[in-house]
Amino acid sequence: MKNLIVAIDDLHPEQGWGCEGDVQVDYLSALNKDFGVKFTLFCPSYYHHQYKLTKDWVDFWLQYDWVELSNHGHYHDVKKYTKEQIGEQEYLELDYQEAKDRVKESLSLWESCGYKPKGFRSPGWGISQESANAVSEHFEWVAQHQDINRGITFNCKTLYGEDGIHSSDNLKLYDDTFMFQSHIQGTWNDNVWNEENYLHFQQVIEYLLSQYELKFVTMSELK
């Protein structure tokens, strides 16, 4: 038996980025209906200082028992550095106290929506060790990149894996788990949920099912 996890980053209450009526929601629903695929959704709580989580938006996703909502930073943006320097790696520029305050601010907004995420992935993958220490105090697990986060340690369960949904060559098993990574939207990413990648990922699932007995799980369900 092999586990299969599908993670999706950057969902927030903006049309086209994971709202009711978006075509991406149809793709995910179809994959669940046809194969039983589950999804761990990484959501910034106040994306780019413009899109705050709302209870209605959170409740929309929580109606599905094949979805888990997880924390993906607060702003998904930087202040001290520019995007040209470090992209949107929010937790790469923070020290311990700043990161602790940022996590609390984020979780306060989640709490106002009636939900507390168990897991965390840092925006853009990058994170300082001091930020990692702060994050570890507030989440049961973190999902990180085995190369970008090399040398960074967390005092909680750490999950690695970053194979794109658009990929089919050299897929890796992390222990007994296939870990697929994607983004809900964004022209700067190749692994977004467009029609081409949706159809491709269907074929990937069909192939893996022909080779393995699969158990579709969220990250929190991974034992």
Z-matrix of the N, CA and C atoms (Angstrom, degrees):
N
C 1 1.463
C 2 1.530 1 109.58
N 3 1.332 2 116.08 1 129.64
C 4 1.454 3 121.69 2 176.59
C 5 1.531 4 108.85 3 -118.06
N 6 1.315 5 116.13 4 140.29
C 7 1.456 6 120.79 5 174.77
C 8 1.522 7 109.76 6 -83.06
N 9 1.321 8 116.47 7 151.14
C 10 1.457 9 120.72 8 172.69
C 11 1.522 10 109.11 9 -135.13
N 12 1.328 11 114.45 10 125.09
C 13 1.465 12 122.34 11 -178.53
C 14 1.520 13 108.79 12 -119.95
N 15 1.317 14 116.13 13 138.29
C 16 1.462 15 121.48 14 172.90
C 17 1.525 16 107.96 15 -121.25
N 18 1.334 17 115.70 16 119.02
C 19 1.458 18 121.92 17 178.37
C 20 1.525 19 109.52 18 -107.70
N 21 1.329 20 115.82 19 143.02
C 22 1.459 21 121.67 20 178.58
C 23 1.522 22 108.56 21 -132.27
N 24 1.325 23 116.26 22 129.08
C 25 1.462 24 122.22 23 -177.35
C 26 1.527 25 112.36 24 -100.14
N 27 1.339 26 114.20 25 156.07
C 28 1.471 27 125.17 26 163.99
C 29 1.522 28 115.28 27 80.54
N 30 1.310 29 119.61 28 11.59
C 31 1.459 30 119.60 29 177.58
C 32 1.527 31 109.97 30 -64.64
N 33 1.325 32 115.78 31 137.86
C 34 1.461 33 121.79 32 177.94
C 35 1.526 34 108.99 33 -161.68
N 36 1.330 35 117.89 34 167.27
C 37 1.466 36 120.89 35 -173.73
C 38 1.534 37 113.89 36 -74.71
N 39 1.302 38 116.30 37 65.46
C 40 1.462 39 123.29 38 174.36
C 41 1.525 40 107.05 39 -134.97
N 42 1.315 41 116.98 40 131.20
C 43 1.462 42 119.54 41 -177.69
C 44 1.517 43 110.49 42 -55.19
N 45 1.336 44 115.83 43 131.77
C 46 1.452 45 121.34 44 -176.92
C 47 1.519 46 113.27 45 95.64
N 48 1.327 47 116.28 46 -8.43
C 49 1.463 48 121.02 47 -176.67
C 50 1.530 49 111.96 48 -121.05
N 51 1.349 50 115.62 49 27.74
C 52 1.456 51 118.93 50 176.18
C 53 1.509 52 113.83 51 110.85
N 54 1.323 53 116.24 52 40.41
C 55 1.456 54 121.27 53 178.59
C 56 1.527 55 110.48 54 -111.64
N 57 1.316 56 115.61 55 159.97
C 58 1.454 57 120.57 56 175.59
C 59 1.530 58 109.83 57 -54.57
N 60 1.319 59 115.90 58 131.83
C 61 1.453 60 120.92 59 -178.38
C 62 1.513 61 114.44 60 96.57
N 63 1.330 62 118.16 61 -13.81
C 64 1.467 63 121.29 62 178.26
C 65 1.522 64 110.45 63 -70.94
N 66 1.324 65 116.36 64 143.58
C 67 1.464 66 120.35 65 -179.26
C 68 1.527 67 111.03 66 -63.17
N 69 1.336 68 116.70 67 -30.01
C 70 1.466 69 118.96 68 179.66
C 71 1.529 70 111.65 69 -61.42
N 72 1.321 71 116.66 70 -34.73
C 73 1.461 72 120.26 71 177.90
C 74 1.525 73 109.83 72 -63.73
N 75 1.318 74 116.28 73 -37.53
C 76 1.471 75 120.08 74 176.92
C 77 1.525 76 110.78 75 -63.68
N 78 1.338 77 117.06 76 -41.33
C 79 1.473 78 120.43 77 179.68
C 80 1.523 79 110.44 78 -61.48
N 81 1.331 80 116.65 79 -45.83
C 82 1.462 81 120.00 80 -177.72
C 83 1.529 82 110.76 81 -66.91
N 84 1.321 83 116.10 82 -41.87
C 85 1.469 84 120.07 83 179.10
C 86 1.524 85 110.94 84 -61.05
N 87 1.343 86 116.26 85 -40.50
C 88 1.465 87 119.95 86 -179.27
C 89 1.522 88 111.04 87 -67.09
N 90 1.330 89 117.96 88 -39.89
C 91 1.463 90 120.60 89 178.99
C 92 1.528 91 111.30 90 -65.87
N 93 1.322 92 116.16 91 -35.19
C 94 1.458 93 118.70 92 175.80
C 95 1.521 94 110.96 93 -69.02
N 96 1.322 95 116.94 94 -44.53
C 97 1.456 96 121.15 95 -178.66
C 98 1.527 97 111.84 96 -64.50
N 99 1.344 98 116.89 97 -41.94
C 100 1.465 99 121.01 98 -174.84
C 101 1.526 100 113.41 99 -79.75
N 102 1.347 101 116.54 100 -34.24
C 103 1.463 102 119.30 101 -172.90
C 104 1.530 103 114.21 102 -126.70
N 105 1.330 104 116.80 103 -19.91
C 106 1.458 105 119.73 104 -174.95
C 107 1.512 106 113.71 105 91.66
N 108 1.344 107 117.57 106 16.08
C 109 1.460 108 121.50 107 -179.67
C 110 1.525 109 110.34 108 -62.01
N 111 1.328 110 115.92 109 138.32
C 112 1.463 111 122.74 110 173.93
C 113 1.534 112 108.82 111 -112.12
N 114 1.328 113 115.68 112 162.78
C 115 1.456 114 119.81 113 -173.75
C 116 1.528 115 111.00 114 -136.61
N 117 1.328 116 115.51 115 136.79
C 118 1.458 117 122.44 116 169.99
C 119 1.520 118 106.78 117 -103.92
N 120 1.327 119 116.10 118 115.61
C 121 1.457 120 122.28 119 -174.87
C 122 1.528 121 109.69 120 -101.71
N 123 1.329 122 116.34 121 121.60
C 124 1.462 123 121.95 122 179.41
C 125 1.523 124 109.02 123 -97.42
N 126 1.328 125 115.33 124 115.80
C 127 1.461 126 121.56 125 -169.41
C 128 1.532 127 111.25 126 -120.89
N 129 1.333 128 118.56 127 119.99
C 130 1.463 129 120.38 128 170.06
C 131 1.526 130 109.21 129 -67.08
N 132 1.328 131 117.13 130 141.95
C 133 1.458 132 119.06 131 -174.61
C 134 1.529 133 113.82 132 -83.54
N 135 1.331 134 118.52 133 -20.84
C 136 1.473 135 121.48 134 178.58
C 137 1.528 136 108.20 135 -146.48
N 138 1.321 137 115.59 136 62.18
C 139 1.465 138 123.38 137 -169.67
C 140 1.525 139 112.56 138 -51.58
N 141 1.345 140 115.56 139 120.22
C 142 1.463 141 123.89 140 176.15
C 143 1.535 142 112.59 141 54.19
N 144 1.331 143 116.12 142 29.87
C 145 1.470 144 122.21 143 179.61
C 146 1.529 145 111.76 144 61.86
N 147 1.326 146 118.02 145 19.35
C 148 1.462 147 121.34 146 -176.08
C 149 1.524 148 113.82 147 -123.52
N 150 1.335 149 117.13 148 -36.24
C 151 1.454 150 119.66 149 -170.39
C 152 1.528 151 110.21 150 -120.33
N 153 1.334 152 115.52 151 95.13
C 154 1.457 153 120.69 152 177.14
C 155 1.524 154 110.14 153 -78.12
N 156 1.327 155 114.77 154 146.71
C 157 1.458 156 118.80 155 169.78
C 158 1.523 157 109.74 156 -59.53
N 159 1.305 158 115.51 157 143.77
C 160 1.462 159 120.96 158 174.55
C 161 1.521 160 109.08 159 -124.71
N 162 1.311 161 115.52 160 155.42
C 163 1.465 162 118.88 161 -179.73
C 164 1.524 163 110.58 162 -63.24
N 165 1.313 164 117.86 163 -40.41
C 166 1.458 165 120.49 164 179.30
C 167 1.525 166 111.04 165 -59.83
N 168 1.328 167 116.60 166 -40.85
C 169 1.468 168 120.81 167 -178.60
C 170 1.528 169 110.27 168 -68.60
N 171 1.328 170 116.01 169 -45.74
C 172 1.470 171 120.21 170 177.79
C 173 1.522 172 110.27 171 -61.08
N 174 1.329 173 116.96 172 -44.35
C 175 1.463 174 120.40 173 -179.78
C 176 1.523 175 111.70 174 -63.56
N 177 1.329 176 116.80 175 -33.74
C 178 1.464 177 119.29 176 177.85
C 179 1.517 178 110.53 177 -57.58
N 180 1.324 179 116.97 178 -44.36
C 181 1.460 180 119.87 179 -178.88
C 182 1.517 181 112.41 180 -76.06
N 183 1.320 182 116.63 181 -33.01
C 184 1.466 183 118.99 182 -177.16
C 185 1.523 184 112.95 183 -71.27
N 186 1.328 185 117.34 184 -11.13
C 187 1.465 186 118.68 185 176.36
C 188 1.522 187 111.77 186 -68.25
N 189 1.335 188 116.55 187 -18.31
C 190 1.460 189 121.24 188 -177.70
C 191 1.531 190 109.61 189 -96.79
N 192 1.331 191 116.37 190 124.24
C 193 1.464 192 119.16 191 -179.11
C 194 1.522 193 112.17 192 -80.57
N 195 1.342 194 116.95 193 1.32
C 196 1.458 195 121.06 194 178.10
C 197 1.525 196 112.16 195 -106.09
N 198 1.338 197 115.55 196 19.01
C 199 1.464 198 121.78 197 -178.82
C 200 1.520 199 109.54 198 -128.38
N 201 1.330 200 115.11 199 140.13
C 202 1.462 201 122.04 200 170.06
C 203 1.528 202 108.03 201 -123.77
N 204 1.326 203 116.97 202 133.64
C 205 1.453 204 121.79 203 176.93
C 206 1.528 205 109.64 204 -96.80
N 207 1.322 206 115.92 205 133.57
C 208 1.461 207 121.57 206 -178.45
C 209 1.523 208 110.23 207 -133.33
N 210 1.329 209 114.98 208 162.41
C 211 1.459 210 121.69 209 -175.58
C 212 1.531 211 111.33 210 -82.64
N 213 1.311 212 115.58 211 134.29
C 214 1.471 213 121.91 212 178.31
C 215 1.522 214 109.80 213 -130.44
N 216 1.330 215 114.17 214 50.42
C 217 1.453 216 119.70 215 -178.81
C 218 1.516 217 111.56 216 81.97
N 219 1.310 218 114.63 217 -179.28
C 220 1.470 219 120.73 218 -179.54
C 221 1.535 220 110.12 219 -101.24
N 222 1.330 221 115.90 220 -66.79
C 223 1.464 222 119.88 221 -177.52
C 224 1.533 223 113.85 222 -90.22
N 225 1.342 224 117.60 223 -20.82
C 226 1.473 225 120.64 224 -171.28
C 227 1.529 226 108.45 225 50.77
N 228 1.315 227 115.21 226 47.01
C 229 1.458 228 121.53 227 -175.42
C 230 1.528 229 108.02 228 -158.57
N 231 1.328 230 116.48 229 165.24
C 232 1.459 231 121.47 230 -178.73
C 233 1.523 232 110.09 231 -120.80
N 234 1.342 233 114.72 232 156.58
C 235 1.463 234 121.20 233 179.30
C 236 1.522 235 112.11 234 -122.56
N 237 1.330 236 116.73 235 -46.16
C 238 1.464 237 120.36 236 -175.97
C 239 1.522 238 111.49 237 -70.21
N 240 1.315 239 116.04 238 -40.55
C 241 1.455 240 122.06 239 -179.75
C 242 1.524 241 109.22 240 -108.13
N 243 1.311 242 115.74 241 173.17
C 244 1.459 243 119.98 242 176.56
C 245 1.516 244 109.27 243 -98.50
N 246 1.325 245 116.19 244 163.50
C 247 1.457 246 120.83 245 177.61
C 248 1.520 247 110.92 246 -65.01
N 249 1.343 248 115.79 247 -28.29
C 250 1.464 249 119.31 248 176.95
C 251 1.524 250 111.08 249 -66.66
N 252 1.319 251 116.41 250 -27.57
C 253 1.463 252 120.37 251 -178.68
C 254 1.530 253 112.29 252 -84.21
N 255 1.327 254 117.21 253 -49.12
C 256 1.471 255 119.12 254 -174.53
C 257 1.523 256 113.17 255 -133.63
N 258 1.327 257 118.15 256 14.23
C 259 1.454 258 119.17 257 -179.24
C 260 1.519 259 111.13 258 67.66
N 261 1.317 260 117.33 259 -137.01
C 262 1.466 261 122.00 260 179.97
C 263 1.531 262 111.47 261 -113.11
N 264 1.336 263 115.53 262 33.63
C 265 1.463 264 120.95 263 -177.56
C 266 1.536 265 110.02 264 -78.25
N 267 1.307 266 114.28 265 77.94
C 268 1.460 267 123.00 266 -172.39
C 269 1.526 268 113.51 267 -51.48
N 270 1.324 269 116.70 268 -43.41
C 271 1.470 270 119.69 269 -174.05
C 272 1.523 271 113.36 270 -89.40
N 273 1.323 272 117.10 271 3.83
C 274 1.461 273 120.00 272 176.19
C 275 1.522 274 111.30 273 -80.97
N 276 1.328 275 117.48 274 -23.51
C 277 1.463 276 121.13 275 -175.16
C 278 1.526 277 113.22 276 -100.03
N 279 1.337 278 117.76 277 1.67
C 280 1.458 279 120.88 278 -173.80
C 281 1.521 280 112.54 279 -102.35
N 282 1.342 281 116.17 280 144.40
C 283 1.458 282 119.66 281 171.06
C 284 1.531 283 108.40 282 -88.89
N 285 1.323 284 117.11 283 -175.23
C 286 1.461 285 120.85 284 -173.13
C 287 1.523 286 112.42 285 -58.58
N 288 1.336 287 117.10 286 -52.44
C 289 1.461 288 119.83 287 -175.82
C 290 1.522 289 111.27 288 -67.18
N 291 1.316 290 117.22 289 -39.41
C 292 1.462 291 120.19 290 177.45
C 293 1.523 292 111.30 291 -62.10
N 294 1.320 293 115.68 292 -42.52
C 295 1.464 294 119.61 293 179.61
C 296 1.520 295 110.82 294 -66.84
N 297 1.322 296 116.84 295 -40.34
C 298 1.460 297 120.93 296 179.30
C 299 1.527 298 110.14 297 -61.74
N 300 1.335 299 116.20 298 -43.79
C 301 1.460 300 120.55 299 179.26
C 302 1.530 301 110.79 300 -65.68
N 303 1.338 302 117.05 301 -39.11
C 304 1.457 303 121.10 302 -178.54
C 305 1.542 304 110.68 303 -66.82
N 306 1.322 305 115.77 304 -40.81
C 307 1.461 306 119.69 305 177.68
C 308 1.527 307 110.38 306 -63.90
N 309 1.324 308 117.37 307 -43.97
C 310 1.463 309 120.60 308 -179.98
C 311 1.527 310 110.70 309 -62.61
N 312 1.334 311 116.72 310 -40.36
C 313 1.456 312 120.83 311 178.73
C 314 1.529 313 110.40 312 -62.74
N 315 1.316 314 115.24 313 -42.40
C 316 1.456 315 120.50 314 179.02
C 317 1.522 316 110.85 315 -64.96
N 318 1.320 317 116.66 316 -48.58
C 319 1.465 318 120.07 317 -177.41
C 320 1.525 319 112.06 318 -66.09
N 321 1.328 320 117.53 319 -28.71
C 322 1.455 321 120.94 320 176.06
C 323 1.525 322 110.60 321 -63.56
N 324 1.329 323 116.17 322 -39.86
C 325 1.459 324 120.08 323 177.72
C 326 1.526 325 110.79 324 -68.91
N 327 1.340 326 116.93 325 -41.89
C 328 1.461 327 119.64 326 174.46
C 329 1.533 328 111.00 327 -57.76
N 330 1.333 329 116.19 328 -44.08
C 331 1.462 330 120.77 329 -178.21
C 332 1.525 331 110.98 330 -61.55
N 333 1.341 332 116.98 331 -36.56
C 334 1.463 333 120.24 332 179.26
C 335 1.521 334 111.59 333 -66.13
N 336 1.334 335 115.69 334 -18.92
C 337 1.466 336 121.30 335 177.33
C 338 1.520 337 111.97 336 -95.51
N 339 1.343 338 116.19 337 2.20
C 340 1.450 339 120.63 338 174.94
C 341 1.512 340 115.26 339 82.55
N 342 1.335 341 116.81 340 25.37
C 343 1.472 342 119.21 341 -176.35
C 344 1.524 343 109.24 342 -147.79
N 345 1.343 344 115.88 343 144.17
C 346 1.465 345 121.34 344 174.50
C 347 1.523 346 108.96 345 -124.21
N 348 1.323 347 117.89 346 112.45
C 349 1.465 348 120.10 347 179.66
C 350 1.525 349 111.83 348 -68.55
N 351 1.323 350 114.76 349 143.55
C 352 1.463 351 120.02 350 178.53
C 353 1.522 352 112.20 351 -87.08
N 354 1.340 353 116.25 352 -27.13
C 355 1.459 354 119.89 353 -171.89
C 356 1.513 355 113.25 354 -120.87
N 357 1.346 356 114.21 355 167.58
C 358 1.467 357 121.77 356 -173.82
C 359 1.529 358 109.63 357 -145.79
N 360 1.326 359 114.89 358 140.09
C 361 1.462 360 120.95 359 164.82
C 362 1.525 361 107.38 360 -133.69
N 363 1.319 362 116.10 361 133.68
C 364 1.458 363 119.49 362 -178.12
C 365 1.526 364 110.97 363 -75.21
N 366 1.322 365 118.03 364 138.84
C 367 1.469 366 121.57 365 177.60
C 368 1.529 367 111.32 366 -57.13
N 369 1.326 368 116.19 367 131.01
C 370 1.464 369 119.78 368 179.74
C 371 1.516 370 113.67 369 70.36
N 372 1.332 371 117.41 370 9.45
C 373 1.467 372 124.91 371 178.84
C 374 1.528 373 113.65 372 75.97
N 375 1.339 374 118.44 373 -41.81
C 376 1.465 375 120.51 374 -171.18
C 377 1.520 376 113.24 375 -65.58
N 378 1.333 377 115.30 376 145.05
C 379 1.464 378 120.89 377 179.32
C 380 1.520 379 108.57 378 -159.03
N 381 1.329 380 116.83 379 141.73
C 382 1.458 381 120.70 380 175.67
C 383 1.528 382 109.32 381 -80.26
N 384 1.332 383 115.72 382 161.20
C 385 1.463 384 117.80 383 178.97
C 386 1.519 385 111.11 384 -64.66
N 387 1.339 386 116.96 385 -37.38
C 388 1.466 387 119.20 386 179.13
C 389 1.527 388 110.67 387 -64.29
N 390 1.319 389 117.09 388 -40.42
C 391 1.463 390 120.02 389 176.09
C 392 1.523 391 111.03 390 -63.97
N 393 1.332 392 116.03 391 -40.04
C 394 1.460 393 120.36 392 178.57
C 395 1.528 394 110.76 393 -60.62
N 396 1.331 395 116.50 394 -38.57
C 397 1.465 396 119.89 395 177.81
C 398 1.523 397 110.62 396 -62.88
N 399 1.318 398 116.55 397 -41.74
C 400 1.461 399 120.47 398 -179.05
C 401 1.526 400 111.05 399 -68.90
N 402 1.316 401 116.48 400 -44.20
C 403 1.463 402 121.50 401 -179.79
C 404 1.525 403 110.62 402 -59.80
N 405 1.327 404 115.93 403 -40.40
C 406 1.469 405 120.71 404 -176.77
C 407 1.522 406 112.45 405 -60.33
N 408 1.312 407 117.40 406 -23.83
C 409 1.462 408 121.25 407 -177.47
C 410 1.530 409 112.66 408 -78.11
N 411 1.341 410 117.21 409 -12.98
C 412 1.455 411 119.67 410 -170.15
C 413 1.532 412 114.59 411 -120.92
N 414 1.332 413 116.74 412 -7.95
C 415 1.461 414 118.65 413 -176.39
C 416 1.525 415 110.76 414 -130.85
N 417 1.340 416 115.46 415 152.24
C 418 1.460 417 120.40 416 178.73
C 419 1.519 418 111.75 417 -75.39
N 420 1.340 419 116.05 418 -29.81
C 421 1.465 420 119.98 419 -178.42
C 422 1.517 421 110.32 420 -153.00
N 423 1.317 422 115.49 421 158.92
C 424 1.464 423 122.04 422 173.73
C 425 1.523 424 108.19 423 -128.67
N 426 1.328 425 116.39 424 147.60
C 427 1.464 426 122.50 425 174.87
C 428 1.520 427 107.41 426 -110.61
N 429 1.322 428 116.67 427 123.86
C 430 1.458 429 119.58 428 -173.98
C 431 1.530 430 111.07 429 -138.44
N 432 1.323 431 115.08 430 176.00
C 433 1.462 432 123.41 431 -175.90
C 434 1.525 433 109.27 432 -100.70
N 435 1.315 434 116.64 433 129.73
C 436 1.463 435 119.37 434 -172.94
C 437 1.519 436 113.05 435 -66.57
N 438 1.333 437 118.70 436 -23.47
C 439 1.463 438 121.03 437 178.53
C 440 1.528 439 111.90 438 -98.78
N 441 1.322 440 117.16 439 -51.34
C 442 1.467 441 120.19 440 -177.63
C 443 1.524 442 110.92 441 -60.88
N 444 1.315 443 117.54 442 -36.40
C 445 1.462 444 121.50 443 -177.97
C 446 1.525 445 113.28 444 -99.35
N 447 1.320 446 116.19 445 18.72
C 448 1.471 447 119.67 446 179.30
C 449 1.533 448 110.03 447 -60.05
N 450 1.310 449 116.27 448 129.39
C 451 1.463 450 121.25 449 179.28
C 452 1.516 451 113.82 450 92.50
N 453 1.334 452 117.23 451 -12.25
C 454 1.464 453 121.26 452 176.43
C 455 1.525 454 108.90 453 -89.62
N 456 1.311 455 116.71 454 130.97
C 457 1.460 456 120.88 455 -178.35
C 458 1.529 457 110.28 456 -115.69
N 459 1.315 458 115.13 457 148.22
C 460 1.453 459 122.17 458 179.32
C 461 1.524 460 108.67 459 -125.02
N 462 1.326 461 115.91 460 145.97
C 463 1.462 462 120.56 461 177.99
C 464 1.523 463 110.64 462 -95.52
N 465 1.323 464 115.17 463 41.23
C 466 1.459 465 121.47 464 174.38
C 467 1.529 466 106.32 465 -154.01
N 468 1.310 467 116.61 466 174.73
C 469 1.455 468 120.37 467 -178.62
C 470 1.521 469 110.37 468 -59.20
N 471 1.322 470 117.08 469 133.97
C 472 1.461 471 121.95 470 -177.87
C 473 1.525 472 109.84 471 -121.28
N 474 1.322 473 115.81 472 126.72
C 475 1.458 474 122.41 473 -178.70
C 476 1.526 475 109.24 474 -112.37
N 477 1.318 476 116.35 475 133.01
C 478 1.460 477 121.36 476 179.96
C 479 1.526 478 110.33 477 -116.52
N 480 1.334 479 115.51 478 152.39
C 481 1.456 480 120.98 479 176.56
C 482 1.511 481 110.77 480 147.14
N 483 1.339 482 116.71 481 133.55
C 484 1.458 483 119.52 482 -174.93
C 485 1.527 484 113.63 483 -149.59
N 486 1.329 485 118.23 484 27.36
C 487 1.471 486 119.71 485 176.09
C 488 1.527 487 109.99 486 -66.29
N 489 1.337 488 116.94 487 130.63
C 490 1.453 489 121.00 488 -177.34
C 491 1.516 490 112.62 489 -77.05
N 492 1.326 491 116.81 490 152.16
C 493 1.464 492 120.64 491 177.13
C 494 1.523 493 111.40 492 -67.92
N 495 1.330 494 117.07 493 -15.48
C 496 1.463 495 121.56 494 179.55
C 497 1.522 496 111.76 495 -89.59
N 498 1.337 497 116.88 496 -3.24
C 499 1.461 498 122.08 497 -176.20
C 500 1.520 499 110.83 498 -97.36
N 501 1.320 500 114.75 499 155.01
C 502 1.467 501 119.15 500 173.85
C 503 1.522 502 111.50 501 -141.27
N 504 1.322 503 117.55 502 -14.24
C 505 1.463 504 121.60 503 -179.88
C 506 1.524 505 110.68 504 -92.77
N 507 1.318 506 115.15 505 143.02
C 508 1.465 507 122.10 506 173.85
C 509 1.530 508 112.83 507 55.61
N 510 1.322 509 117.24 508 41.26
C 511 1.452 510 120.43 509 175.46
C 512 1.520 511 109.39 510 -65.55
N 513 1.327 512 115.96 511 137.35
C 514 1.454 513 120.93 512 -173.71
C 515 1.526 514 111.52 513 -104.55
N 516 1.310 515 114.05 514 147.55
C 517 1.452 516 120.94 515 168.25
C 518 1.521 517 108.24 516 -101.23
N 519 1.306 518 116.64 517 125.43
C 520 1.464 519 121.63 518 175.59
C 521 1.522 520 105.96 519 -102.06
N 522 1.325 521 115.12 520 102.04
C 523 1.466 522 120.88 521 -165.91
C 524 1.534 523 106.86 522 59.00
N 525 1.315 524 118.34 523 -111.43
C 526 1.467 525 120.60 524 179.87
C 527 1.525 526 111.51 525 -114.26
N 528 1.338 527 116.44 526 30.09
C 529 1.458 528 119.87 527 -171.82
C 530 1.525 529 112.12 528 -130.16
N 531 1.331 530 116.05 529 131.11
C 532 1.464 531 121.88 530 166.33
C 533 1.528 532 106.62 531 -88.14
N 534 1.329 533 116.03 532 127.33
C 535 1.460 534 121.14 533 -175.64
C 536 1.523 535 109.33 534 -120.69
N 537 1.327 536 117.08 535 106.66
C 538 1.460 537 121.20 536 -178.59
C 539 1.523 538 110.21 537 -101.09
N 540 1.323 539 114.67 538 138.10
C 541 1.452 540 122.47 539 -177.41
C 542 1.528 541 109.70 540 -118.17
N 543 1.326 542 116.74 541 144.59
C 544 1.461 543 120.55 542 -178.70
C 545 1.523 544 110.14 543 -158.47
N 546 1.329 545 115.43 544 174.02
C 547 1.466 546 122.81 545 173.84
C 548 1.522 547 108.34 546 -126.95
N 549 1.296 548 115.84 547 144.39
C 550 1.459 549 119.43 548 -177.75
C 551 1.521 550 111.33 549 -67.65
N 552 1.352 551 117.47 550 -29.26
C 553 1.453 552 122.12 551 -173.03
C 554 1.527 553 108.01 552 -164.50
N 555 1.315 554 117.62 553 173.60
C 556 1.461 555 121.48 554 174.83
C 557 1.515 556 112.76 555 120.56
N 558 1.313 557 117.42 556 118.73
C 559 1.462 558 121.89 557 -177.84
C 560 1.521 559 112.63 558 -69.76
N 561 1.320 560 117.95 559 -13.69
C 562 1.462 561 122.08 560 -178.11
C 563 1.526 562 111.89 561 -89.19
N 564 1.325 563 117.67 562 -0.86
C 565 1.462 564 121.27 563 178.78
C 566 1.527 565 110.71 564 -116.92
N 567 1.337 566 115.78 565 145.88
C 568 1.469 567 120.86 566 176.63
C 569 1.522 568 112.15 567 -88.62
N 570 1.326 569 117.09 568 -21.50
C 571 1.464 570 120.56 569 -172.24
C 572 1.527 571 112.32 570 -100.49
N 573 1.334 572 116.66 571 42.88
C 574 1.460 573 121.04 572 -179.98
C 575 1.525 574 110.60 573 -88.63
N 576 1.330 575 114.66 574 164.33
C 577 1.464 576 119.19 575 -178.60
C 578 1.524 577 110.99 576 -89.55
N 579 1.344 578 114.57 577 75.05
C 580 1.458 579 120.93 578 170.69
C 581 1.532 580 108.32 579 -102.96
N 582 1.330 581 116.83 580 178.42
C 583 1.466 582 119.98 581 -175.94
C 584 1.525 583 111.86 582 -63.00
N 585 1.331 584 116.30 583 -40.52
C 586 1.467 585 119.78 584 -178.70
C 587 1.516 586 111.34 585 -60.99
N 588 1.322 587 116.97 586 -46.94
C 589 1.462 588 119.84 587 -179.37
C 590 1.522 589 112.06 588 -71.13
N 591 1.316 590 117.13 589 -34.04
C 592 1.464 591 120.29 590 176.25
C 593 1.526 592 110.88 591 -61.15
N 594 1.321 593 117.07 592 -47.43
C 595 1.469 594 120.85 593 179.99
C 596 1.527 595 110.84 594 -66.29
N 597 1.329 596 115.93 595 -38.66
C 598 1.466 597 119.77 596 177.88
C 599 1.529 598 110.65 597 -63.58
N 600 1.333 599 116.39 598 -43.82
C 601 1.460 600 119.16 599 -177.10
C 602 1.519 601 111.45 600 -67.81
N 603 1.314 602 118.21 601 -30.84
C 604 1.460 603 120.68 602 171.98
C 605 1.527 604 110.50 603 -55.33
N 606 1.328 605 115.81 604 -45.32
C 607 1.465 606 120.71 605 -179.53
C 608 1.517 607 111.02 606 -66.36
N 609 1.319 608 116.86 607 -37.97
C 610 1.469 609 120.35 608 177.59
C 611 1.529 610 110.03 609 -61.28
N 612 1.321 611 116.87 610 -46.16
C 613 1.461 612 120.99 611 179.34
C 614 1.525 613 110.75 612 -61.68
N 615 1.316 614 116.66 613 -44.74
C 616 1.465 615 120.52 614 -179.79
C 617 1.528 616 110.87 615 -61.16
N 618 1.328 617 116.23 616 -41.01
C 619 1.466 618 119.48 617 178.77
C 620 1.537 619 110.36 618 -65.46
N 621 1.316 620 117.55 619 -47.87
C 622 1.462 621 119.92 620 -178.29
C 623 1.529 622 111.14 621 -62.44
N 624 1.332 623 116.93 622 -36.18
C 625 1.461 624 119.96 623 177.15
C 626 1.522 625 112.27 624 -66.68
N 627 1.336 626 116.62 625 -26.24
C 628 1.463 627 119.91 626 177.34
C 629 1.527 628 111.97 627 -76.91
N 630 1.323 629 116.29 628 -17.49
C 631 1.460 630 121.28 629 -176.39
C 632 1.529 631 113.67 630 -107.40
N 633 1.338 632 116.87 631 -26.56
C 634 1.464 633 121.11 632 -172.90
C 635 1.520 634 110.43 633 -138.08
N 636 1.312 635 115.11 634 158.34
C 637 1.454 636 121.17 635 164.58
C 638 1.528 637 105.92 636 -86.58
N 639 1.317 638 117.43 637 120.28
C 640 1.457 639 121.40 638 -173.06
C 641 1.524 640 111.68 639 -109.00
N 642 1.317 641 114.54 640 144.43
C 643 1.453 642 122.17 641 171.05
C 644 1.518 643 106.96 642 -119.77
N 645 1.332 644 117.04 643 118.04
C 646 1.456 645 121.39 644 -179.27
C 647 1.522 646 109.19 645 -87.40
N 648 1.335 647 116.37 646 124.00
C 649 1.460 648 121.18 647 -174.88
C 650 1.525 649 109.98 648 -138.79
N 651 1.327 650 115.54 649 161.79
C 652 1.456 651 121.79 650 166.82
C 653 1.532 652 107.88 651 -89.06
N 654 1.320 653 116.26 652 170.78
C 655 1.465 654 118.53 653 -178.22
C 656 1.520 655 112.08 654 -64.86
N 657 1.323 656 116.82 655 -36.97
C 658 1.466 657 119.12 656 179.71
C 659 1.531 658 112.41 657 -69.63
N 660 1.327 659 116.52 658 -22.44
C 661 1.466 660 121.00 659 178.78
C 662 1.523 661 112.05 660 -84.13
N 663 1.328 662 117.21 661 -9.34
C 664 1.458 663 120.29 662 -178.67
C 665 1.517 664 109.68 663 -71.37
N 666 1.319 665 116.08 664 122.27
C 667 1.471 666 120.53 665 -177.90
C 668 1.532 667 110.61 666 -96.91
